[in-house]
């Protein structure tokens, strides 16, 4: 980048200097020729005025014969007076009707140089005459040439100095970037707590360093979450596997016993492990897709139908009173399977901790569908209500996976709610226990 910026800056400056140089040379040339033309026109006017006074010969004779010449022509263009060096000059000049004309010629028998010539018309009728004044332009061209040479020497030197300055400035500017790169390159997965140096200059490099540190912070959090997730998943899977192996080992030692009870217990552990694996796969699939790349589900789903189906299934597995009398017809936009999993997890959580009764309600509140599930259990302390949505969290550390679940149910509920542009929160239940409230946009929102 340093090399590219220097080369690009040098090319741009070289182009600008070339344009400026050409403009300066052109402007100087135009001004010099304009000054010369004015000088020749004034000299022609002086000769013409002297001719009117009949004393032109002294003016003509005193001309600088090395640099210029003078001719005075009659109406027919014949020479009536001339400087000594103009005797051999053919007076075949273009003659203006009035005013003056200016031209450059190199065909004069004076020397090898070019001459700037002014032809001035004066008088009228038979008294018309023309005054011709010319001057060598070699000195003028030498002046322009010297200017070109000077610019040809100064501009490359200035360009080289500028390139060195740009090289140094870019290097100094990008040094913090290189420090950031070196620091990031040295940071491994085991050192994500390190941060890159922030210059504190308030410019783009400073903002880059701040952004890199924010990214490293997110990576540190994500890495810690991943390690904790893997450790918790391994622990949760190890528990049912250990129970299953212990039960099978005992049964293998007893050839005469009835294995039905053991098989039933192993089946329960298998179902529990299957549910845990499904929950882990669900969360893994969700984590694999960035939040900003997830598409909002677009199918219309009757939330009341989903809730009543899940309540009916829960009644077949529980002796608690499940009151769904307040379930109203509400349609939301979402994924049917995910919404069923959300309701199922909420019901499972409520049934697990309720003493005797669970109330389920579904209703529309302006543009939002509201699902509430309340139980008469012990409730959740206010300070712990946000923590229960974390993965593998059980408020009572003494609970096993069989009595307290895997700790993934409410985490999955939150994932599904957020995927449907909704929210989930915990309130105090009217029954005295826990009240879980889910809000989802209605289908026409």
C-alpha positions in Angstrom: 0.0 0.0 0.0 2.8 2.4 0.8 4.4 1.8 -2.6 1.1 2.1 -4.4 0.2 5.4 -2.7 3.6 6.8 -3.4 3.5 5.8 -7.0 -0.1 7.1 -7.4 0.8 10.4 -5.7 3.9 10.8 -7.9 1.9 10.1 -11.1 -0.8 12.6 -10.1 1.7 15.3 -9.2 3.7 14.6 -12.4 0.6 15.1 -14.4 -0.3 18.3 -12.6 3.3 19.6 -12.9 3.3 18.8 -16.6 0.0 20.6 -17.1 1.2 23.6 -15.0 4.5 23.7 -16.9 2.9 23.7 -20.3 0.5 26.4 -19.1 3.3 28.5 -17.7 5.4 28.2 -20.9 2.4 28.9 -23.0 1.5 32.0 -20.9 5.0 33.3 -20.9 5.3 32.8 -24.7 2.0 34.5 -25.4 3.0 37.4 -23.1 6.5 37.8 -24.7 5.1 37.8 -28.2 2.4 40.2 -27.2 5.0 42.5 -25.7 7.1 42.3 -28.8 4.1 43.0 -31.0 3.3 46.1 -29.0 6.9 47.2 -29.2 7.0 46.7 -33.0 3.6 48.5 -33.4 4.9 51.4 -31.4 8.1 51.5 -33.4 6.1 51.5 -36.6 4.0 54.3 -35.3 7.1 56.3 -34.5 8.5 55.8 -38.0 5.1 56.7 -39.5 5.0 59.9 -37.4 8.6 60.8 -38.4 7.6 60.2 -42.1 4.8 62.7 -41.7 7.3 65.2 -40.4 9.7 64.4 -43.3 12.4 63.4 -40.8 12.1 59.6 -41.0 15.6 59.0 -42.4 17.3 59.7 -39.1 14.9 57.4 -37.3 15.4 54.6 -39.8 19.2 55.1 -40.0 19.6 54.8 -36.2 17.8 51.4 -36.0 19.6 48.5 -34.5 20.6 46.8 -37.7 21.5 43.5 -35.9 18.1 42.8 -34.4 15.5 44.6 -36.6 14.8 46.3 -39.8 12.5 49.1 -41.1 10.8 49.7 -44.5 8.5 52.4 -45.7 6.4 51.4 -48.7 4.2 53.6 -51.0 0.7 52.8 -52.2 2.0 50.3 -54.7 4.1 48.5 -52.2 7.4 49.9 -53.5 10.2 50.8 -51.0 10.5 54.5 -50.5 12.7 54.3 -47.5 14.5 51.5 -45.6 17.1 50.8 -43.0 20.5 49.9 -44.5 20.1 46.1 -43.8 16.7 46.0 -45.6 17.9 46.8 -49.1 17.9 43.2 -50.2 14.5 42.4 -48.5 11.8 41.8 -51.1 8.8 44.0 -50.0 6.2 41.5 -50.8 4.3 41.9 -47.6 0.6 41.4 -47.2 -0.7 45.0 -47.1 -3.6 45.7 -44.7 -6.4 48.0 -45.7 -6.3 49.6 -42.3 -4.6 49.0 -39.0 -1.8 46.5 -38.7 -1.0 42.9 -39.4 1.5 40.7 -37.6 3.4 37.7 -39.0 6.5 35.6 -38.4 8.9 34.8 -41.3 12.1 33.0 -41.7 12.8 33.8 -45.4 14.6 37.1 -44.9 18.2 37.4 -46.2 19.4 38.9 -42.9 20.4 35.8 -41.0 19.2 32.3 -40.2 16.8 33.4 -37.5 13.1 34.1 -37.6 11.6 37.6 -37.6 8.5 39.0 -36.2 7.1 41.6 -38.6 4.4 44.3 -38.2 3.0 46.0 -41.3 1.2 49.3 -40.5 -1.1 51.1 -42.9 -1.4 54.9 -42.8 -2.5 57.8 -45.0 -5.4 57.7 -47.5 -5.9 57.6 -51.3 -2.8 58.5 -53.2 -1.0 59.4 -49.9 -1.4 55.8 -48.5 1.8 54.2 -47.3 2.9 51.3 -45.2 5.4 51.0 -42.5 7.1 47.6 -42.0 9.1 46.9 -38.8 10.6 43.5 -38.0 12.7 42.1 -35.2 14.6 38.9 -34.7 12.9 36.6 -32.2 15.9 34.4 -31.4 16.4 36.1 -28.0 12.7 35.6 -27.2 12.9 32.0 -28.1 16.1 31.6 -26.1 14.2 33.0 -23.1 11.4 30.5 -23.6 13.9 27.7 -24.0 15.7 28.7 -20.8 12.3 28.6 -19.0 11.6 25.2 -20.4 15.0 23.9 -19.3 14.6 25.4 -15.8 11.2 23.8 -15.4 12.6 20.5 -16.8 15.2 20.5 -14.0 13.1 21.9 -11.1 10.0 19.8 -11.7 11.7 16.3 -11.5 13.6 17.5 -8.4 10.3 18.7 -6.8 8.6 15.4 -7.8 11.4 13.4 -6.3 11.2 15.4 -3.1 7.5 15.0 -2.9 7.7 11.2 -3.5 10.2 10.9 -0.7 7.9 13.0 1.6 4.8 10.9 0.6 6.8 7.7 1.2 7.9 8.9 4.7 4.4 10.2 5.6 2.6 7.1 4.4 5.0 4.9 6.3 4.5 7.0 9.5 0.8 7.0 9.0 0.6 3.2 8.4 3.0 2.3 11.2 0.1 2.0 13.7 -1.7 -0.3 11.2 1.4 -2.5 11.0 1.5 -2.6 14.8 -2.2 -3.6 14.8 -1.5 -6.3 12.2 1.5 -7.6 14.1 -0.5 -7.7 17.4 -3.5 -9.5 15.8 -1.1 -12.0 14.1 0.4 -12.9 17.5 -3.0 -13.3 19.2 -4.1 -17.0 19.3 -7.3 -18.7 20.5 -5.8 -18.9 24.0 -5.0 -15.2 24.2 -8.2 -13.5 23.0 -8.1 -11.3 26.1 -5.3 -9.3 24.5 -6.1 -6.0 22.6 -4.3 -4.1 19.8 -2.8 -0.7 20.6 -5.1 2.3 20.1 -3.1 5.4 18.8 -5.6 7.8 20.3 -5.4 10.1 17.2 -9.1 10.1 16.5 -8.6 9.3 12.8 -9.4 6.3 10.7 -6.5 4.3 12.1 -7.7 5.0 15.6 -11.3 3.9 14.7 -9.8 0.8 13.0 -8.0 -0.1 16.2 -11.1 0.4 18.3 -13.1 -1.8 15.9 -10.5 -4.5 16.0 -10.6 -4.5 19.8 -14.4 -4.7 19.7 -14.1 -7.6 17.4 -11.6 -9.3 19.6 -14.0 -8.8 22.5 -16.8 -10.4 20.6 -14.5 -13.3 19.7 -13.4 -13.7 23.3 -17.1 -13.8 24.4 -18.0 -16.2 21.6 -15.0 -18.5 22.3 -15.9 -18.6 26.0 -19.5 -19.4 25.2 -18.4 -22.1 22.8 -16.1 -23.7 25.4 -18.7 -23.5 28.0 -21.3 -24.9 25.6 -19.1 -27.9 24.7 -18.2 -28.5 28.4 -21.9 -28.3 29.5 -23.0 -30.5 26.6 -20.4 -33.1 27.3 -21.4 -33.1 31.0 -25.1 -33.4 30.2 -24.5 -36.3 27.7 -22.2 -38.0 30.1 -24.8 -38.3 32.9 -27.4 -40.4 31.1 -24.7 -42.5 29.4 -23.1 -43.2 32.8 -26.5 -44.3 34.2 -27.2 -46.5 31.2 -23.8 -48.2 31.4 -24.1 -48.8 35.1 -27.6 -50.3 34.7 -26.4 -52.5 31.9 -23.3 -53.7 33.7 -25.5 -54.7 36.7 -27.9 -56.6 34.5 -25.1 -58.5 32.8 -23.9 -59.8 36.1 -27.4 -61.1 36.9 -28.4 -63.8 34.5 -31.6 -64.8 36.3 -33.3 -61.4 37.0 -36.2 -59.7 35.2 -34.7 -57.1 32.8 -37.9 -55.2 32.1 -37.3 -52.6 34.8 -33.8 -52.0 33.6 -34.8 -51.8 30.0 -37.5 -49.3 30.9 -35.0 -47.1 32.8 -32.5 -47.3 29.9 -35.3 -46.4 27.5 -36.1 -43.3 29.7 -32.4 -42.3 29.6 -32.3 -42.8 25.9 -35.3 -40.6 25.4 -33.8 -38.0 27.6 -30.5 -38.1 25.7 -32.3 -38.0 22.4 -34.2 -34.9 23.5 -30.9 -33.3 24.7 -29.2 -34.1 21.4 -32.1 -32.6 19.5 -31.9 -29.4 21.6 -28.2 -29.2 21.1 -28.5 -29.6 17.3 -31.2 -27.0 17.2 -29.0 -24.5 19.0 -26.0 -25.4 16.9 -27.9 -24.8 13.7 -29.1 -21.4 15.0 -25.5 -20.5 16.0 -24.2 -21.4 12.6 -26.3 -18.7 10.9 -25.4 -15.0 11.7 -28.3 -13.1 13.3 -28.3 -10.6 10.4 -28.6 -13.4 7.8 -31.5 -15.2 9.3 -34.8 -14.9 7.4 -38.0 -14.2 9.2 -40.4 -17.1 8.8 -43.2 -16.3 6.4 -46.0 -18.8 6.9 -49.3 -17.9 8.6 -49.8 -20.1 11.8 -52.8 -20.4 14.0 -51.2 -19.9 17.4 -54.3 -21.0 19.2 -54.4 -24.3 17.4 -50.7 -24.9 18.2 -51.3 -24.1 21.9 -54.4 -26.3 22.2 -52.6 -29.2 20.5 -49.7 -29.0 22.9 -52.0 -28.6 25.9 -53.9 -31.7 24.8 -50.6 -33.7 24.6 -49.4 -32.4 28.0 -52.7 -33.4 29.7 -52.0 -37.0 28.6 -48.7 -37.0 30.4 -49.6 -35.0 33.6 -52.2 -35.1 36.3 -52.1 -31.3 36.9 -55.0 -29.1 36.0 -54.2 -27.3 32.6 -56.6 -24.5 32.1 -56.7 -23.3 28.4 -60.1 -21.5 28.6 -58.6 -18.2 27.8 -57.0 -19.3 24.5 -58.4 -17.0 21.7 -58.0 -17.4 17.9 -54.8 -15.6 17.0 -52.8 -15.9 13.8 -49.1 -15.1 13.6 -46.4 -15.4 11.0 -43.8 -18.1 11.7 -42.6 -21.6 11.5 -45.2 -24.2 12.8 -42.6 -26.7 14.1 -40.6 -24.0 15.9 -43.7 -22.5 17.5 -44.8 -25.9 18.7 -41.3 -26.5 20.2 -41.6 -23.1 21.9 -45.1 -23.9 23.4 -44.0 -27.4 24.4 -40.9 -26.1 26.2 -43.0 -23.6 28.1 -45.5 -26.1 29.1 -42.9 -28.6 30.2 -41.2 -26.0 32.3 -44.5 -25.0 33.9 -45.7 -28.6 34.5 -42.3 -29.5 36.1 -42.6 -26.8 38.8 -46.3 -26.3 39.2 -48.0 -27.8 42.3 -51.5 -28.3 41.0 -52.5 -25.9 38.3 -51.2 -24.2 35.1 -53.1 -21.5 33.2 -52.6 -20.9 29.5 -53.9 -17.8 27.7 -53.6 -16.5 24.1 -55.0 -13.2 23.0 -54.3 -10.3 20.6 -53.1 -6.9 22.0 -53.2 -4.3 19.2 -50.6 -5.6 16.7 -49.1 -8.2 19.0 -50.1 -11.8 19.8 -49.5 -12.6 23.5 -49.0 -16.1 24.9 -48.9 -16.4 28.7 -48.3 -19.6 30.8 -48.7 -19.3 34.6 -48.1 -21.9 37.3 -48.6 -22.1 41.0 -45.1 -23.3 41.7 -42.4 -21.7 43.8 -41.7 -19.0 41.2 -38.4 -17.5 40.1 -36.6 -14.7 42.1 -36.5 -11.4 40.4 -32.7 -11.3 40.3 -32.6 -14.7 38.5 -35.2 -14.1 35.8 -32.8 -13.0 33.1 -30.3 -15.8 33.9 -32.8 -18.6 33.3 -32.7 -17.9 29.6 -29.0 -18.8 29.4 -28.0 -22.3 28.3 -27.6 -25.1 30.8 -28.7 -22.9 33.7 -30.6 -24.5 36.6 -31.4 -22.3 39.5 -31.0 -25.1 41.9 -27.6 -26.7 41.5 -28.8 -29.8 43.3 -31.2 -30.6 40.6 -30.3 -33.3 38.2 -31.2 -33.4 34.5 -34.1 -35.6 35.4 -35.6 -33.3 38.0 -34.5 -29.9 36.5 -34.3 -30.6 32.8 -31.2 -29.9 30.7 -31.3 -26.2 31.2 -31.8 -25.6 27.4 -35.6 -25.3 27.3 -36.0 -21.6 28.0 -32.8 -20.8 26.0 -34.5 -22.4 23.0 -37.7 -20.5 23.7 -35.8 -17.2 23.6 -34.1 -18.2 20.3 -37.4 -19.1 18.7 -39.1 -15.9 19.9 -36.3 -13.7 18.7 -36.3 -15.5 15.3 -40.0 -14.6 15.0 -39.3 -10.9 15.9 -40.8 -11.5 19.3 -39.9 -11.4 23.0 -40.1 -13.6 26.0 -40.0 -12.4 29.7 -40.9 -13.7 33.1 -43.5 -12.0 35.3 -45.1 -12.8 38.6 -47.9 -15.3 38.1 -51.5 -14.6 39.2 -51.3 -18.1 40.7 -48.3 -17.2 42.8 -45.7 -18.9 40.8 -43.9 -18.1 37.5 -45.6 -16.3 34.6 -43.9 -16.7 31.2 -45.0 -14.1 28.6 -44.3 -14.4 24.9 -45.2 -11.7 22.4 -45.2 -12.2 18.6 -46.2 -10.0 15.7 -49.6 -10.7 14.3 -49.8 -12.1 10.7 -50.8 -8.8 9.1 -47.9 -6.8 10.7 
